[in-house]
Amino acid sequence: MDKKIREKLLAELEMPPLTLKNCARIELSGNFAASIEGCKGIIEYSEKQIMLNLGSSRVRFQGFEMQISAFDSENASISGQITGLEFC
């Protein structure tokens, strides 16, 4: 999509600038849950760390009692005690 058209559309719809970009969205709920939109797959999964493929990058969640509580073709939900977050 052309940059000018995208900017005009976002302004008309009063949407945040990153809405139409091809990027992941991560929402944290304290240090005990995370929702990830734009997840392309699971790379690593253990009780101490979970690494997800975001397409052009990766994200690693570190902590205790980590688990993927929901997963589909583009979204994931992680729960546990999150002690670290790293983009790889």
Buried (B, 14 or more C-beta within 10 A) or exposed (E): EEEEEBEEBBEEEEEEEEEBEEEBBBEBEEEEBBBBEBBBEEBEEEEEBBBBBBEEEBBBBBBEEBEBEEBEEEBBBBBBEBEEBEEE
